[in-house]
Amino acid sequence: MRASLIQIAVDEGESPVSRRQRAAALVRAQAGADLVVLPELWTTGAFAYEDFGREAEPLQGPTYETMAAAAADAGVWLHAGSIPERATSADGSGPDDGTLYNTSLVFSPSGELAAAYRKIHRFGFDQGEAVLMGAGRDPVTVPLPGTTLGLGTCYDLRFPELFRALVDAGAEVLVLPAGWPERRRAHWTLLARARAVENQAFVLACGTAGTHAGVPQAGHSIVVDPWGEVLAEAGAGEEVLTVDLDPAKVAATREQFPALKDRVLGLATPRR
């Protein structure tokens, strides 16, 4: 499986409309890949809190339409990163109360929506995203030919119980778009490798370049294998990180070193 992580730069000098079109062109350029990934909140910037409400869109809004077309044109599975979603009764998500969510979109190679994931763990410690956006409730997996994706977003990376739930649901490739800040880049690399090792799964973590609302971004998107080995890592600037994965390595790793079978805590029925 060939995966391409698009570490797009997000800066205040470029409008969301322009960046949306540029991202679509980058996706189309990945024709031949199996899976393409964009970062978290790349239309606005993950720290541009004052823009969330102004740039929020319904689930099937302009980013949905642009990314669906790009996925179909490229013939790829596309994790289109996340958008500031404004929930509406029309999308079946509940009453039209204007609640915002940090919502990831995954499209099939035909451009159909395969999954949407609302970020469960909101960052901000009672400010920023934590108060401006609602929290998702449900872990989401996406079956692909030959493997299953498990979805998380940025701050979710610090909560291992989510990724264990995804693995229990069959995930073998954990995909994490992010807007991770440069000042905590060491945590980014450490936690991505930890989630891979403890779940014996691939981790595809796609960050942004540039600066969001004065917050320099870490970049350094990373792909980690089920043994915790870094297969590829980007630099700080905008780039496309492409790597070939063998999904069979997940089963091989779990068979060779069957640590997951020795779990006790967190199981509905403890093993005896």
KEGUFI-267546 format. One record per residue (C-alpha): residue number from 0; x, y, z. Coordinates in steps of 0.001 Angstrom, whole numbers, always signed. Layout:
N
{node NUM; {X; Y; Z}}
...
***
This chain:
272
{node 0; {+0; +0; +0}}
{node 1; {+1455; +3363; -1015}}
{node 2; {+545; +6220; +1338}}
{node 3; {+1185; +9906; +697}}
{node 4; {+977; +12418; +3548}}
{node 5; {+495; +16001; +2343}}
{node 6; {+2129; +18296; +4888}}
{node 7; {+552; +21462; +3561}}
{node 8; {+1649; +24886; +4787}}
{node 9; {-1057; +26946; +6482}}
{node 10; {-329; +30658; +6697}}
{node 11; {-2529; +33707; +7206}}
{node 12; {-1639; +35208; +3832}}
{node 13; {-3550; +32516; +1913}}
{node 14; {-7336; +32388; +1934}}
{node 15; {-9172; +29134; +2744}}
{node 16; {-10621; +29182; -777}}
{node 17; {-7182; +29376; -2360}}
{node 18; {-5725; +26757; -29}}
{node 19; {-8658; +24438; -737}}
{node 20; {-7894; +24546; -4455}}
{node 21; {-4183; +24105; -3864}}
{node 22; {-4792; +21094; -1629}}
{node 23; {-7015; +19556; -4292}}
{node 24; {-4222; +19932; -6842}}
{node 25; {-1783; +18255; -4452}}
{node 26; {-4209; +15362; -3967}}
{node 27; {-4633; +14919; -7727}}
{node 28; {-854; +14838; -8087}}
{node 29; {-806; +11695; -5913}}
{node 30; {-2592; +9553; -8521}}
{node 31; {-1032; +6110; -8196}}
{node 32; {-1028; +6163; -4402}}
{node 33; {-3513; +4016; -2487}}
{node 34; {-4069; +6381; +443}}
{node 35; {-3562; +10151; +678}}
{node 36; {-3738; +12067; +3970}}
{node 37; {-4150; +15782; +4730}}
{node 38; {-3665; +17452; +8155}}
{node 39; {-6049; +18767; +10788}}
{node 40; {-8025; +21988; +10151}}
{node 41; {-5849; +22916; +7195}}
{node 42; {-8467; +25289; +5779}}
{node 43; {-8203; +27612; +8806}}
{node 44; {-5268; +26537; +10961}}
{node 45; {-5683; +24534; +14150}}
{node 46; {-4842; +27499; +16404}}
{node 47; {-6829; +30132; +14499}}
{node 48; {-9673; +29938; +17000}}
{node 49; {-11269; +33204; +15922}}
{node 50; {-11717; +31769; +12413}}
{node 51; {-13529; +28593; +13433}}
{node 52; {-17003; +30101; +13489}}
{node 53; {-16492; +32275; +10409}}
{node 54; {-15077; +29449; +8277}}
{node 55; {-17233; +26606; +9644}}
{node 56; {-19117; +24662; +6996}}
{node 57; {-21718; +21918; +6902}}
{node 58; {-20475; +18366; +6498}}
{node 59; {-21247; +18430; +2777}}
{node 60; {-19864; +21916; +2265}}
{node 61; {-17174; +23307; -37}}
{node 62; {-14299; +21255; +1394}}
{node 63; {-16366; +18070; +1112}}
{node 64; {-17210; +18822; -2514}}
{node 65; {-13659; +19794; -3480}}
{node 66; {-12027; +16817; -1769}}
{node 67; {-14591; +14305; -3069}}
{node 68; {-13818; +15446; -6615}}
{node 69; {-10059; +15317; -6013}}
{node 70; {-10257; +11766; -4606}}
{node 71; {-12265; +10610; -7596}}
{node 72; {-9951; +12315; -10080}}
{node 73; {-6865; +10756; -8478}}
{node 74; {-8534; +7399; -7847}}
{node 75; {-7274; +7278; -4248}}
{node 76; {-8607; +6725; -769}}
{node 77; {-8415; +10193; +725}}
{node 78; {-8321; +11122; +4368}}
{node 79; {-9061; +14792; +3748}}
{node 80; {-7880; +15916; +7173}}
{node 81; {-10433; +17749; +9277}}
{node 82; {-12692; +20755; +8886}}
{node 83; {-14525; +23040; +11314}}
{node 84; {-17965; +21476; +10823}}
{node 85; {-21166; +23276; +11764}}
{node 86; {-23754; +20604; +12526}}
{node 87; {-27131; +20900; +10832}}
{node 88; {-30319; +18882; +11004}}
{node 89; {-29932; +18207; +7279}}
{node 90; {-26856; +16038; +7786}}
{node 91; {-28638; +13845; +10334}}
{node 92; {-26252; +14782; +13138}}
{node 93; {-28879; +16304; +15376}}
{node 94; {-30706; +19609; +15824}}
{node 95; {-29557; +22661; +13911}}
{node 96; {-28072; +24283; +17011}}
{node 97; {-24902; +25597; +15394}}
{node 98; {-22547; +23296; +17307}}
{node 99; {-19068; +23189; +15815}}
{node 100; {-17037; +19982; +15528}}
{node 101; {-13498; +19177; +14431}}
{node 102; {-14546; +16627; +11816}}
{node 103; {-12399; +14389; +9622}}
{node 104; {-13614; +13209; +6226}}
{node 105; {-12548; +10028; +4418}}
{node 106; {-13420; +9492; +763}}
{node 107; {-13285; +6383; -1399}}
{node 108; {-11559; +6329; -4815}}
{node 109; {-14954; +6985; -6398}}
{node 110; {-15374; +10181; -4353}}
{node 111; {-18006; +8772; -1997}}
{node 112; {-17846; +9653; +1697}}
{node 113; {-16603; +6525; +3455}}
{node 114; {-16474; +7917; +6997}}
{node 115; {-16644; +11049; +9117}}
{node 116; {-14996; +11265; +12541}}
{node 117; {-15663; +14005; +15070}}
{node 118; {-12608; +14563; +17260}}
{node 119; {-13238; +13173; +20731}}
{node 120; {-10514; +14902; +22758}}
{node 121; {-10560; +18685; +22308}}
{node 122; {-7440; +20689; +23054}}
{node 123; {-7330; +23883; +25083}}
{node 124; {-7797; +23226; +28826}}
{node 125; {-11109; +25104; +29080}}
{node 126; {-10313; +27544; +26297}}
{node 127; {-9854; +27508; +22522}}
{node 128; {-11069; +24345; +20820}}
{node 129; {-12169; +22848; +24137}}
{node 130; {-14926; +25459; +24532}}
{node 131; {-15583; +26426; +20917}}
{node 132; {-16252; +22926; +19603}}
{node 133; {-18377; +19998; +20642}}
{node 134; {-16833; +16609; +21395}}
{node 135; {-17292; +13537; +19258}}
{node 136; {-18364; +10337; +20982}}
{node 137; {-17611; +7380; +18735}}
{node 138; {-14355; +5783; +17573}}
{node 139; {-14371; +5284; +13800}}
{node 140; {-12726; +2653; +11627}}
{node 141; {-12695; +2476; +7834}}
{node 142; {-12283; -827; +5954}}
{node 143; {-9964; -602; +2943}}
{node 144; {-8925; -3390; +588}}
{node 145; {-6411; -5412; +2577}}
{node 146; {-6503; -3430; +5834}}
{node 147; {-8588; -1253; +8180}}
{node 148; {-7934; +2345; +9155}}
{node 149; {-8501; +3694; +12659}}
{node 150; {-9091; +7445; +12918}}
{node 151; {-7795; +9943; +15451}}
{node 152; {-7030; +13665; +15356}}
{node 153; {-4088; +15569; +16878}}
{node 154; {-4675; +15804; +20673}}
{node 155; {-6279; +12337; +20531}}
{node 156; {-2705; +11051; +20228}}
{node 157; {-2233; +11616; +23969}}
{node 158; {-5059; +9213; +24884}}
{node 159; {-3995; +5591; +24303}}
{node 160; {-7402; +4178; +25223}}
{node 161; {-8867; +5542; +21980}}
{node 162; {-6312; +3706; +19875}}
{node 163; {-6768; +499; +21823}}
{node 164; {-10513; +750; +21105}}
{node 165; {-9716; +1211; +17417}}
{node 166; {-7485; -1861; +17425}}
{node 167; {-10222; -3843; +19170}}
{node 168; {-12488; -2771; +16290}}
{node 169; {-10018; -4169; +13769}}
{node 170; {-7757; -1223; +12958}}
{node 171; {-4306; -1999; +11592}}
{node 172; {-3339; +1450; +10273}}
{node 173; {-3860; +4373; +12655}}
{node 174; {-4260; +7663; +10763}}
{node 175; {-3827; +10930; +12617}}
{node 176; {-4070; +14374; +10995}}
{node 177; {-2765; +17124; +13246}}
{node 178; {-1898; +20779; +13725}}
{node 179; {+870; +20026; +16233}}
{node 180; {+2975; +22965; +17504}}
{node 181; {+6738; +23100; +17050}}
{node 182; {+7349; +23648; +20763}}
{node 183; {+6048; +20134; +21533}}
{node 184; {+7533; +18347; +18516}}
{node 185; {+9445; +15877; +20708}}
{node 186; {+6106; +14645; +22112}}
{node 187; {+4729; +14235; +18588}}
{node 188; {+7442; +11795; +17553}}
{node 189; {+7487; +9982; +20886}}
{node 190; {+3716; +9476; +21060}}
{node 191; {+3404; +8399; +17417}}
{node 192; {+5987; +5679; +18009}}
{node 193; {+4369; +4687; +21309}}
{node 194; {+932; +4252; +19732}}
{node 195; {+2515; +2086; +17010}}
{node 196; {+4425; -123; +19444}}
{node 197; {+1685; -665; +21997}}
{node 198; {-938; -1443; +19344}}
{node 199; {+1379; -3251; +16922}}
{node 200; {-32; -1140; +14111}}
{node 201; {+1162; +1342; +11514}}
{node 202; {+829; +5007; +12461}}
{node 203; {+456; +7656; +9763}}
{node 204; {+650; +11071; +11447}}
{node 205; {+256; +14051; +9121}}
{node 206; {+1000; +17533; +10425}}
{node 207; {+1023; +21024; +8956}}
{node 208; {+3810; +23407; +8091}}
{node 209; {+3667; +27176; +8515}}
{node 210; {+2226; +29234; +11369}}
{node 211; {-1347; +29233; +12735}}
{node 212; {-2341; +32427; +14541}}
{node 213; {+1250; +33040; +15581}}
{node 214; {+1882; +29412; +16571}}
{node 215; {+4737; +27818; +14552}}
{node 216; {+3841; +24313; +13421}}
{node 217; {+5991; +21232; +13946}}
{node 218; {+5679; +19717; +10482}}
{node 219; {+7659; +16451; +10668}}
{node 220; {+4842; +14192; +9515}}
{node 221; {+5832; +10639; +10325}}
{node 222; {+5105; +7052; +9328}}
{node 223; {+5860; +4368; +11931}}
{node 224; {+5680; +595; +11499}}
{node 225; {+4237; -1925; +14027}}
{node 226; {+7679; -2361; +15647}}
{node 227; {+7976; +1365; +16251}}
{node 228; {+10525; +1905; +13494}}
{node 229; {+10258; +5225; +11678}}
{node 230; {+9799; +4439; +7988}}
{node 231; {+9745; +8067; +6851}}
{node 232; {+9695; +11530; +8386}}
{node 233; {+9173; +14918; +6765}}
{node 234; {+11033; +18111; +7527}}
{node 235; {+9544; +21364; +8784}}
{node 236; {+8301; +22835; +5504}}
{node 237; {+5582; +21924; +3038}}
{node 238; {+6185; +18567; +1384}}
{node 239; {+4571; +15306; +395}}
{node 240; {+5840; +12291; +2323}}
{node 241; {+5320; +9037; +402}}
{node 242; {+6024; +5567; +1743}}
{node 243; {+5182; +1991; +778}}
{node 244; {+3599; -118; +3536}}
{node 245; {+3013; -3852; +3747}}
{node 246; {-256; -4297; +5692}}
{node 247; {+648; -7974; +6245}}
{node 248; {+3366; -6792; +8637}}
{node 249; {+717; -6039; +11253}}
{node 250; {-465; -9659; +11501}}
{node 251; {+3120; -10904; +11304}}
{node 252; {+4198; -8639; +14161}}
{node 253; {+1247; -9616; +16335}}
{node 254; {+1955; -13287; +15721}}
{node 255; {+5705; -12992; +16297}}
{node 256; {+5304; -10965; +19505}}
{node 257; {+1717; -11585; +20696}}
{node 258; {+1621; -9012; +23495}}
{node 259; {-1971; -8011; +22741}}
{node 260; {-3110; -11487; +23750}}
{node 261; {-1815; -10903; +27285}}
{node 262; {-4078; -7946; +27978}}
{node 263; {-6041; -8081; +31216}}
{node 264; {-7155; -4575; +32180}}
{node 265; {-9880; -3024; +30072}}
{node 266; {-11289; -6334; +28874}}
{node 267; {-14951; -7089; +29484}}
{node 268; {-14012; -10597; +30628}}
{node 269; {-10506; -10864; +32107}}
{node 270; {-8406; -13715; +30716}}
{node 271; {-7662; -16506; +33186}}
***
